[in-house]
Amino acid sequence: MFKGQSMDSFKSFLVARKSVPEKRIPYYVNWVRRFQDTIGKRPDDPFTDDEVRQFLKGMELHHEEWQVKQAKEALDLYRFYRWRLLQDRPAEDGDNLKAWQEMGRELVRLLRLKHRALSTEKTYLSWVRDFYRFVKGIPPQTLDGGHVVAYLSHLAVEKRVSASTQHQAFNALLFLYRHVLEKDIGNLQETVRAKRVRRLPVVLSRQEVLRLLDQLEGMTRLMAELTYGCGLRVSECIRLRVKDIDFERGAVIVRAGKGDKDRMTVLPESLKPRLREHLDTVREIYERDRAAGADGVFLPDALERKYPHAGKEWPWQWVFPSRDLSADPRTKIIRRHHVHLNTLQKAVKTAAQKAGIEKRVTVHTLRHSFATHLLEQGYDIRTIQELLGHSHVQTTMIYTHVATRNKLGVRSPLDI
């Protein structure tokens, strides 16, 4: 039995969580009441997925599509509400904690075996730790799909995370279930989904870009210019290697970008002289490291085992190396890494403030500006998609909403 369960307490749950606009709460409560009346059960009685599907299928005959969708959302929230009331939260015990720690170590081992990035490893571990706290450290072998549904719903209802954040948590748990627990995650249709809000990207004008770049100098300016001039992500910029710069073809090769995909983008002619000068300086650092007997740079995938000396060869060196040697976070080997992404992020943020740009500017804003400015120059959307490395053209189409030119030649009536 649910203690004190009633539609009033469900209503209070919705109000407290701000799960839906307050004016819609009576409708959500009404849909749950109608469902209970239809299946002939009291609020205390459990209900099945089949009963929900039959109810919604019956609604499709006499109700609008938006009403069916609203009723489903109401029942998903009600299911989560009931789960919270029923949840038996056992105290954590030492054996369970050890089992979770071992599961975490296995997660890391498999992620590295599949060559996932260190950032992915840290992100997945963070979500698994939060999941552990949510289920109160129950024995891992007792986990099932219902716990995932409840956790993802918790993120949407109580934490009010964005749709992309909820999807990131789902990816982490999907990897955990498939590869570590070796369990089917099951049907997640009953999960309360976070609201997907469509937001337009922040884009700088060409003059704003120039003002921002004028506030930078040295390596950070070159990095910012490459990010804007090539349409790079910040992680792609800092991970460039010498062999990825093709001066003859005027191209930059992006290796293992988002989605572990390679692509080619344009190398600005105006950057070639200063980039060559920069690489001459990097070469001096490289030769000092070789003379000092330092270990070679990190190599991707299994190349370090296959070609153990490649990390000491010039083509594999970072275009933007760190100032000092440091320990590899995975192997603990002392070597020279690329600069930290915060180096460029902080520099761009400070430069935007000094330039008097009142927009919210990040390094990624330069990538948005690259795409938008190409679109304004009349370049084909498919070409821009290839340069950005987007899997779907719909992702690239967002820039058509912020471009100020080439929108069917439309001009404001005030300008006519």
Summary of the structure (lengths in Angstrom):
residues: 416
radius of gyration: 26.8
end to end distance: 70.1
largest distance: 81.8
contacts: 1152
relative contact order: 0.08
helix: 59%
strand: 6%
